[in-house]
Amino acid sequence: MPFCQSCGAQVEGRFCGSCGASVGSSDAPVPAASPGAPHGATAAGMTDNVASALCYVLGLLTGILFLVLEPYNRNKTIRFHAFQSIFLSVGLLIVFWGVLPALAVVTGGFIWFVAPLISLGSLVLWVFLIWKAYQNERFMIPVIGEMAQKQA
C-alpha cells in the first residue's frame, strides 16, 4: 500500500486522508516509508531534530557539513541551525583570539580573570543550543539568530 510523501500516512486513492495531499495517479504508487520511521525522517534516515542538534556539536565544522550534505541543505530548519552554529563559532573565535588579547594588553592582563567566565558562558550556551535544537525548538541568539534566519 502506498504512503503519503507529506505526512507518511497510508493512502488509498489519489489523496491522503490525513493531510489531503495529492499522491499522483493511482497507477504510480508512492514509495513506502520504512516501517517505524519517525515523522520528519529524511532520506538519510536522520530526523530533523537530530540533524539540527548535530549542527552545533563541532560548531563551524558540523555547521558547514550540514550545509553541504544532501538532503539536509534543503531543509530550512537544519539550515537555520547550521548557519547559527557557524556564525556563533566565528563570533566566539573573534572574541577569544581578537578581543580578549587586545583587552589584555589595554587592561594590563586583568581581563584574563574574566575569560574563564566567558568560556563557561559559551559552554552553557553551546549545550543549551544543542538541547533546544533536539527539542525541535528554534532559539534565536539576538544578533546571530537574525542573520541565520535570513540565510536559511
C-alpha positions as CSV (number, residue, x, y, z in Angstrom):
1,M,0.0,0.0,0.0
2,P,1.4,3.5,-0.9
3,F,2.3,6.1,1.7
4,C,1.9,9.9,1.6
5,Q,5.1,11.7,0.9
6,S,4.0,14.6,3.0
7,C,2.9,13.0,6.3
8,G,3.7,9.3,5.9
9,A,0.2,8.0,6.3
10,Q,-1.2,5.1,4.2
11,V,-3.1,6.3,1.2
12,E,-6.0,4.7,-0.7
13,G,-6.7,6.6,-3.9
14,R,-5.3,9.9,-5.2
15,F,-5.4,12.0,-2.0
16,C,-4.1,11.4,1.5
17,G,-6.9,11.0,4.1
18,S,-4.7,12.6,6.8
19,C,-3.3,15.8,5.2
20,G,-5.2,15.9,1.9
21,A,-2.1,16.0,-0.3
22,S,-2.3,14.7,-3.8
23,V,-0.3,11.5,-4.3
24,G,-0.4,11.5,-8.1
25,S,-2.1,8.9,-10.3
26,S,-3.3,5.7,-8.8
27,D,-1.1,3.6,-11.3
28,A,2.1,5.3,-10.0
29,P,2.4,4.2,-6.4
30,V,4.1,6.4,-3.8
31,P,7.2,4.9,-2.3
32,A,6.5,3.3,1.1
33,A,8.1,4.8,4.2
34,S,10.1,2.5,6.2
35,P,8.1,0.9,9.0
36,G,8.6,2.6,12.3
37,A,10.4,5.6,10.7
38,P,9.7,8.7,12.8
39,H,7.9,11.6,11.3
40,G,10.3,14.1,9.7
41,A,12.9,11.5,8.9
42,T,15.0,12.5,5.9
43,A,16.1,10.2,3.1
44,A,19.3,9.5,5.0
45,G,17.3,8.3,8.0
46,M,18.2,11.1,10.4
47,T,15.3,13.1,11.9
48,D,15.3,16.9,11.6
49,N,15.8,17.4,15.3
50,V,18.9,15.1,15.5
51,A,20.5,16.8,12.4
52,S,19.7,20.2,13.9
53,A,21.3,19.3,17.2
54,L,24.4,17.9,15.4
55,C,24.9,21.2,13.6
56,Y,26.2,22.6,16.9
57,V,28.4,19.7,18.1
58,L,31.6,20.7,16.4
59,G,30.5,24.3,15.7
60,L,31.9,25.6,12.5
61,L,32.8,22.1,11.0
62,T,29.4,20.5,11.5
63,G,27.6,23.7,10.5
64,I,29.4,23.7,7.2
65,L,28.9,19.9,6.8
66,F,25.1,20.1,7.1
67,L,25.0,23.0,4.6
68,V,26.9,20.8,2.1
69,L,25.3,17.4,2.6
70,E,22.1,16.4,0.7
71,P,19.2,16.3,1.7
72,Y,20.0,18.4,4.8
73,N,20.9,21.5,2.9
74,R,17.4,21.8,1.5
75,N,15.7,21.8,5.0
76,K,15.1,25.3,6.3
77,T,15.2,24.3,10.0
78,I,18.5,22.5,9.6
79,R,19.9,25.3,7.5
80,F,18.9,27.8,10.3
81,H,20.7,25.8,12.9
82,A,23.8,25.3,10.7
83,F,24.1,29.0,10.0
84,Q,23.6,29.9,13.6
85,S,26.3,27.4,14.6
86,I,28.7,28.9,12.0
87,F,28.0,32.5,13.0
88,L,28.3,31.7,16.7
89,S,31.6,29.8,16.2
90,V,33.1,32.7,14.2
91,G,31.9,35.2,16.8
92,L,33.5,33.2,19.6
93,L,36.7,32.8,17.7
94,I,36.9,36.6,17.2
95,V,36.2,37.2,20.9
96,F,38.8,34.7,22.1
97,W,41.5,35.3,19.6
98,G,41.0,39.0,18.9
99,V,39.0,40.9,21.5
100,L,40.3,39.3,24.7
101,P,44.0,39.5,23.8
102,A,43.6,43.2,22.8
103,L,41.8,43.9,26.1
104,A,44.5,42.1,28.0
105,V,47.1,44.5,26.6
106,V,44.9,47.6,27.3
107,T,43.9,46.5,30.9
108,G,47.3,45.1,31.8
109,G,46.1,41.4,31.9
110,F,43.1,42.0,34.2
111,I,40.7,40.7,31.6
112,W,42.1,37.1,31.9
113,F,40.3,36.9,35.2
114,V,37.0,37.3,33.3
115,A,38.0,35.0,30.4
116,P,37.1,31.7,32.3
117,L,33.6,33.2,33.0
118,I,33.2,33.9,29.3
119,S,34.3,30.3,28.5
120,L,31.8,28.9,31.0
121,G,29.1,31.0,29.5
122,S,30.0,29.8,26.0
123,L,29.9,26.2,27.1
124,V,26.4,26.7,28.7
125,L,25.1,28.4,25.6
126,W,26.5,25.6,23.4
127,V,24.8,22.8,25.4
128,F,21.6,24.9,25.6
129,L,21.5,25.3,21.8
130,I,22.1,21.6,21.3
131,W,19.2,20.8,23.7
132,K,16.8,23.3,22.1
133,A,17.6,22.0,18.6
134,Y,17.0,18.5,19.7
135,Q,13.6,19.5,21.2
136,N,12.6,21.0,17.8
137,E,12.7,24.5,19.2
138,R,14.2,27.4,17.4
139,F,16.1,29.5,19.9
140,M,17.5,32.6,18.2
141,I,20.6,34.3,19.6
142,P,19.8,38.0,19.5
143,V,22.0,39.2,16.6
144,I,23.4,35.9,15.2
145,G,19.9,34.3,15.1
146,E,18.5,37.0,12.9
147,M,21.4,36.7,10.5
148,A,20.9,32.9,10.4
149,Q,17.2,33.3,9.8
150,K,17.9,35.5,6.8
151,Q,20.4,33.0,5.3
152,A,18.2,29.9,5.9
